[in-house]
Amino acid sequence: MSPFVTRDFKDLVLQEYPILEKHQGHRTFFSYLLTTVFTDDDTDKIVIPYKTIARCYGQRALQKAKNGNITTRLLLKFFQSQVVDEFRYYDAYSASAGKARTVERTGIDNSIFRAWEKQDLISEDLIDFVRLKPWTGKDSKNLRDELKEQSGEENSPHCEDATEWRNYLNGRSPNLFTRAVKENYGEAREVAASFDGRTKQNQALRHLNAMAEQPQPIYGFSDNTVRLKSLNPSLQTVDSDIRHVITQDWVELDLSSAQLAIAARDWEMPQLHDFLSEGNSIWQSLYDFLDLGPAAKGPLKKGLYAAHYGSPKGQIPRNIRAKAAEKNIDVSFETAVKFLDHWIIEQLLEERDQRIEAIEENGGIRDDAYDRWISLEECTAQNPKLSLLAQVAQAREMWLLRPVLDLALEQKNDRKRHAWQVTLLQHDGFSVHFTRSREYHLDRIKEAVKQRAERHGYPTELEVES
């Protein structure tokens, strides 16, 4: 949540909703509705967990909600009657099933949203809308410190590498991120404004405004996977087009065909292993097979991940079509169905089914990267068997990138040789800020990962993202 606004915007809101000036709880919840990036994956509706609602109204309300002494429905009705009478929400709430309420409509006047979108949060003096006090650099530091305190409090790390990555990344200088956001904020806003659809534009602007407030990603541990997650709206969670603008002076690297390479080795798929080892591109193979061009990479990437771990077979063409529609790319239903006939996809689905059967028989799966047993019974994902397959692959991704962390720590501990640092972790890739000897150190990073991959039979290597 980004509680800071320009002075003009603060005056406009308090004029439209005068009760907000004297009621901090209402101001906090209003600010959440206006700025949060926490939306439902399926509906894009704002999610309002009961703890978030109660926390907006103070620690006392939060404690009462946890103890069952106050219902958050009462707080929502309170907000509706006193602040925005057009506010509506879906009440399909179940704490035991992990399902939170979502907002049907905020009811906030459109003129407020338009004014919020036009704010210049980089060059103007800002006000903390929750406290109605000027926003300062100290406030940004306090926010970072609060996030770092949260890091690791709710979930435990699933491997030592996750802990070491978190400690390293959270220890980066905030100036790296502040500089990148300030220098490229205007260009990033132009990109956000060019997105198709108001929902996508609004989501991008919410991320940008949150990053203007506190630009450094602060990482914590995920529930079910070794992957780290950003606790705040950040470069890890924003749309990739926006990220590329803000990080244009950094170098972004990814493991080539990471998921396929892991499946080729761990699922014992020799044809796929040979295909990747010879330097062939899955994307070019799919383009040729489906008579599509590089513009279709996004939808095909969605389909490929779904074939690995994401969806039942019959759902995969719909996944491809939905992503294509989001990107305004023409992919016919026949083409999306034909995707399933590509020889790599056919083999993936066949091998996937065998591993799902093994998970059912054994009651779980072993993560060989970090030697841990992942129980099917304890998995809370919507499709637990596919989730377990994904968790094992994600662990292998982190394991393959361990040499990068080793080199980064070596840089950190030797000030005389400190020429680069990892600034952003994106699961199967990362970004690097170089200060000198870029090509030399870039080659060292790539070679270290290549050696580990080759030594253990994974046909992948680091590629610079263009």
N, C-alpha and C positions, 0 to 999 in steps of 0.2 A: 504494500500500500504506500502511495506517495502522498504524504499529508501537506506538501508545500505547494504554494500557488503564488501568483503575482499579487501585488496590493490591489490592483484594479479588479482582478477576478474575485478576491476576497470580499471587496465592497459590493460587487454585483450580487454575489450569492447571499450575503447577509441582508441585502435590500429585498431580494426575492423571498428569502426564508428567514425572517427576523428572529425566530425562536432559536436558530442555531448559534446566535451570538452568546446566549446565556446557558446553553445546554451542551456541554462537551461530549456527552455520550452520543447525542444525536449528530453532532458535528463529525465525530469519529466514524459512525456508521455511514453517514452521507459521503464522507471522503472515501470510504471503502467501496461503496457502490460506484462512485465516479472513477476510481483509479485502479481497482484491482485487476490483475491479469489471471486470476484463478477462475477458470471457466470449465464447464463440463466438456469432456472430449467429444461426446456424441452430439450435443445440442448447442454448444458454444454459449450456453447461458451461464451467468455469474453464479458461482457456488457460494452458499452462505452456511458453512458449518456452525453448529450450535456454539462451539467454543469461540469461534470468531465473533459471532453476534454478541455473546456475553462479554468477551474481552473488550469490545468497543465501549461497553458501558461500565468498565472499570473492574479491578481485581475482585471487589466485593461481589459484583454480579457474576463474575466468572466462577467464584467459589460456590456461590449459591446454586448456579446452574449445575456444577459438578456434583453437588450434594443432593440435587433434586428439589431444592427449596424454591426455585423459580423456573418457569418455563420460558424458553427463548421465543415461543410463539407470542407470549405476552409482551416481550420487548418489541417484536416486529409490529404488533398491533398498536403499541404505544407510538412507535415511529410513524406509522401510517396515519394515525389520528392527529398527531401534533405537527408533523413536518410535511409529508408528501402523501396526500390522500389517494393519489393514483398509483401508489406503490402496490405491486402484486407479486406473489411468489407461489411456487409449486410446493405443496406441503408433503411430498412423498419422502418423508423423513424416517430413517431407521438407523439408530446408532449401532445396534447389534449387527446390521448388515453393512455398515460402513457407508450408508447412503445419506447424503446431506440434502437440504433444501436447495433449490435453485430459484433465481429471480425470473419471473415471467416478464415484468417490465419495471424499470426503476421508477417511472413516473416523474423523474426530474425533467424540468422544462428544457426543450431542445436548445433554447438560447444559451443556457448554462453549458451544455455540452459543446456548442460551437465556440463559445468564449474559452472554454478549457482547452480545446484543440489549438487555438490560436496563440496561446501563451508562449512567450520566449523565456524558457526556464534556465537559460545559460547566461544571458547578459543582464537580466533585470534583477533588482532586489526582491527577495522572496520572503514569504510569510509562512510559518508553520500553521496550517489551517486548524489543526487540532488544538494547539495551545494558544493560537492567535498572537504569536510572538515572532519576531524576525528569525529567519533561518540562517544559521551560521555554519562555517566549516566545522566547528566543534560538534554541531548536531549530526553532521555526516559521520564523524568519528564515533560518536555515541551509538549511532545506528549500527555501524560496523561491529562495535564491541558487543552490542546486544545480540547480533546475529552469530558472532563467534561463540558467545555463551550458549546459544541454542544448538550449535553444531555438535552433534553426537549425543545430545541429551535424550532425544526421543528414541533413536535407533542405535543399535550397536554395530560396529564394523564387522563385515563378514570375512575380512582377511587383513593381514598386516599391511599389504600394499595400499589398501584403501585409506588406512590411517595415515600412512606416510605421505600419500598424495594430498590428502586433505590438509595436513599440517604444512606441507610445502606451499600449496596454492593459497591458502588463507594467510600465509606469511608474506605474500608479494606486496610491494609498495602500492598504496592506493593511487599515487601520482601517475603510474602507468595507465590506469584506466580512466582517471579524470582527464588526462591529456587527450587520450584517444576519443573520448566522448565529446569533449569541448571542441576539438578541432573538426570533427566530422558530424556534429549534431545537426547542423542546417541541411547538409546533403542527405542525411538519414531521414529527416522529416519529409524531404521532397520525395524520397523513395516510398515512404509510408503512404503519402498522399496519392501516389500513383497506383497503389494496389487496387484490384477490382473488389468491390463489395465493401460496405460500410463496416461490417463486423471485423474483417481483416485489417482495415485501416485503423479502426479504433483500438484493436488489440496491439498493433505495432506502436501506436502513439502512447498507449499506457506503459508499454515497456520502455520506450524512450524517455518518458517523463520520470519513471522510476529510476532509470540509470542516470539521469541528470542529477537526481538527488543523492544517490549512492551508487557509483558506477562499478565498484569492484564486486565480482561474484564471491559470495561466501558459501563454502561447500559444507554439506552434511552428508550423513549416510542414508541410503535408501532402505526401504522396508525389507525387500526380498532379494536384493541383488548386491553385488560388490560395487556397482556403479555409484559414483558420487552425484548428488543433486545440488543445484544451486538453491539456497534458502531464500533468495530474493530474486525479483525479476532482473535478468541480467543478460549478458552476451551468450550465456549457455542456453537460455530459454527463448530468446527473441528469434524472429524469422531470419533465416540464413541470408536473405538479401540485405537486411538491415545490418546484420553482423559483419558481412563482408565490407560494407561501407565504413563502419566504425573501426574495424581492425585492418584497414587497407595497408597500413605500414608494418603489419606483422606478417609472419609466414605461417600459413596453415598447412598442416600435413595430416594425411589419413592413411590407414592401412588399406592397401589395394584389395578390393573384393574380400574384405575381412570375413564376413559371415560365410561366404562360399569356401574360402580357404580353410576355415575351421571345420566346416562340414566335410570337405574333401579328405582331411586328415583324420578327424575324430569319428566320422561316420564311415570311414573306409570306402571311399568312392574313387577308385583308381582312374577312371576316365576323366572325371572332373579334375582330379589332381594333375593329370598330364596336361589337360587343357589350360589350366592356370599356370603351371610350371613353364609352359612354352610361351608365356607372355600374351595369351589370347585375352580379349576383352569380352566379358559377359554382355556388356551393353551393345557393342557392335554386333555380336552374334544375335541378340534379340532384335536390334534394329533391322538387320537383314532378314531375319525370319518373319517378322511382322510387317515389313515394309513401312517402317517408321523412321523418323530422324532423331537427332540428339535432343530435340525439344521435349521428347517423350520420356526422358530419363527419370524424371520425378515420379510419374505414375508407374513406370516399370520397376523402379526401386521399391515403391510401395508394394507392388505385387510380389517381388522377390522376397522381401522380408515376410510377407504373409505366407508365402510358400514354405519358408523356413519355420516360422514360429507363430505367425499372427492370426491365421483364420482357417476355418474348415475349407476344403477344396472349392466347394460351390460358391463361397463368399469371395474368393480371390478376384474374379473378373469385376465384381461390383466395387471392390477396393480400388482397382485400377481405374475404373470409370469415374469414381468419385474424386480421386486425386486429379484426373485429367480435367474434369469439369471445374475444379477449384483453380486450376492453372490455365483455363481456357484453351485446352489442347484437344483436338479432335481424335478420339480413340473410339472406334465403333464397338458395339457389343460383340460382334463376330471376332474382331481383332483381340479383344480382351479375353475371350474364351480360348482363342487359338494360342494365347500365351501358355496355357496349361499343356499344350502339345510339344513345346520345345523340349529337346531331350534332357537338358539339365533340370528343367522344372519337373519333368516326369520322374527322373531319378530322385530328386530331392523329396518329392511327395511320397514316393515309395519307401525311401529310407526313413523319413519322418514317421510314417505309420509304424514301422518296425520298432522304432525307439519309444513311441508312445505305448505300444504293447508291453515293452520291457518295463517302462515306468509303472504301468498298471500291475504287472506281475510282482515287481519288487517293492512297490510302495514308495518309490522315489528314485533318485538318480545321484550318482557320485560326481562331484566336481573335482576332476583330476588336477586342475590347475592349482587348487589350494587345498586339496585333500580334505574335503568336507562332504558330508551326506546331506542332501536336500530332500526333505520329507514331502511326499505328496499330500499327506493329511494336513500338514501345517500351512500349506500354500493357500492364500486367500484370494488369488487372482480369479478373474472370471472364467478363464480356461486354464486350470492349473497345470495340466500336462504339457501344453505348449509353453506355458510360462517357465516350467522347469527346464525345458530344452533351451529357452532363451537365456535363462540365468547361467547355465553352464557355458554357453558361447560368450556371454558378456564377461564372465570370469576369465576366459581364455584371452579375450581382447586386452584386459588389464594386464594379464601376465605377459603378453607379447610386448607391451609397452613399458615393462619394468626397466629395461636398459635406458630409456629416456629419463626416467626418474633418477636413476643412478648417476647419469651424466649431469643432470640438473643440480643434484645435491653436491656433486663435486665442484661445479661452478660456484654454487652458493657459499661453499666453505673455503674457497680459495679466491680472495678478493682481487689478487693480482691478475688472475686469469678470468675474471668474471665478464664474459662477453655476451652472454645470452641468458634468458630465463623463460620457462614455460608460463604463459599468461592465462591460458584457457584450456580446459580439458573437455573434450566432446566425445567421450566413450571410445570410439575407435580411431580417434584423432586428437589433435591438440594444436594450439597456436604458440608461436615463439616470437619474442621480441629480441632482436639482435642489436648490440651496440657496436660491435666490430667483428672483423674476420668472419663475416657471414658464411661464405661458401665453404670455408674450412670446417667450421663447426656444424654446418648443415650436413656435410658429408659424413662427419663423425656420428651424428645422430642417426642418420639413415643406415649407416654401416652396422651400428650396434644392434639395431632392431633386425636387420637382414640376417646377421649372424645367428641370433637366437631363433628366428623363424626357420632358417635353413637347417640348423643343427637338430631341430625337433620335427622337421618334416612339414612345416606349414608353408604353402606356396603363396606367400604374401610379402610385401615390402612397403616402406613408406613412400608416398607420392606427394608432391607439392600440389595443393589444390589451386587450380587456375581460376 
